[in-house]
């Protein structure tokens, strides 16, 4: 079995900590096994390792997330990069072509696709292994995992079982006839009463099933060819393009806790502390959380059931029940990326301001991890000044190595080539001064 983790998202539902580059699955707000903070993708990758599935797992993502994935879980995971974002059907089609022509997987290989960020117990990944038995023991085209609903949620999709609730005698799989996406609570209650399951977004199929769908639609099954034609694939979900049209669907029920931590109210339910970063909450503030990435103190007095999230991109103060609305509120807002975590370290934009002649000056804090090498993009119409705040490193300026330590200052003109390697964790303040126009960050 090949495991495919889909890593995408626009970064709007957990604004301001998430953005187009650092989406929800990369926020380090959960408690890891050793007490350190871990992200959802780190948690899932750890659980895959514990289940013995790491060696057969891949991540499909966009180019802007590759460095962050490498930074958080290392270089060992194979990454399949989408040429552009086109929803889950195109991503899964590309992955199938990759397994077919690059990995040379068997046409009968079972492919299991799941989100990169489900919040589940370790036994969920044992349940994934059962999907292979369903596909081999029934005539199912696609096998799914559904969670037993604990309440009539309006946030989740539902899988509707056959009225006869037909089940295989060998694997307890349930025949699925249709899907209902995020119904009102009253309708959801009726669905639950009739045996519906929450759709966990996990499904498995034989590789040749997906390749046949591509051939039937006159798409290539070669990874290189499909990559070149990627923009022609429909920009729709796998649910719409495949599941709703499939004739034979079966699901197995997962009986333990399953959550999508996609909003502030669901994410804070799984945090082991009410404060991350600099924050104070008064004793009469109940069920209130502060997540603060700024170097200033955030204090909450006498306010219950709220979340305060602060980052260089902005500050959110929201009633928890209203927090899911942040995505639609931020939809028309196009922000400069103020924080980014990359393979070599991270940077934060501290200030941006205009000079009298309308040129822009930008100030960044840059942290380069020990042993890593920071190579900025090409200089275009800007002068750069580095001041070393902490750590030791070696700067390469126009090919000449220079040892640097706290207090050292380097200045590079627009014609200069430069980079820096960290001997110990290195903190820089970078000032970019625009010389004409078109500043890069």
Secondary structure, DSSP 8 states (H G I E B T S, - for coil): -EEEEE----S-TTTTT--SSS-GGG---EE-TTSSEE-HHHHHHHHHHHTT-GGGEEEEEEGGGHHHHHHHH-S-SEEEEESS--HHHHHHHHHHHHHHHTS---TT-EEEEEETTEEE-THHHHHHHHHHHHHHHS--SEEEEEEE-SS--SSSEEEEE-TT--B-TTT--EEEEEEEES--HHHHHHHHHTT-EEEEEEEEEEHHHHHHHHHHTT---SHHHHHHTGGGS--S-HHHHTGGG-S-EEEEEE-S-EEE--SHHHHHHT-S-SEESSEEE-TT--S-EEEE-SSS-EEE-S--SEEEEEETTEEEEEEGGGGGGHHHHHTT------EEEETTEEEEEEEEEE-TTS-EEEEEEEEE-TT-EE------SEEEEEEEEES-EEEEETTEEEEE-TT-EEEE-TT--EEEEESS-EEEEEEEEESSS----
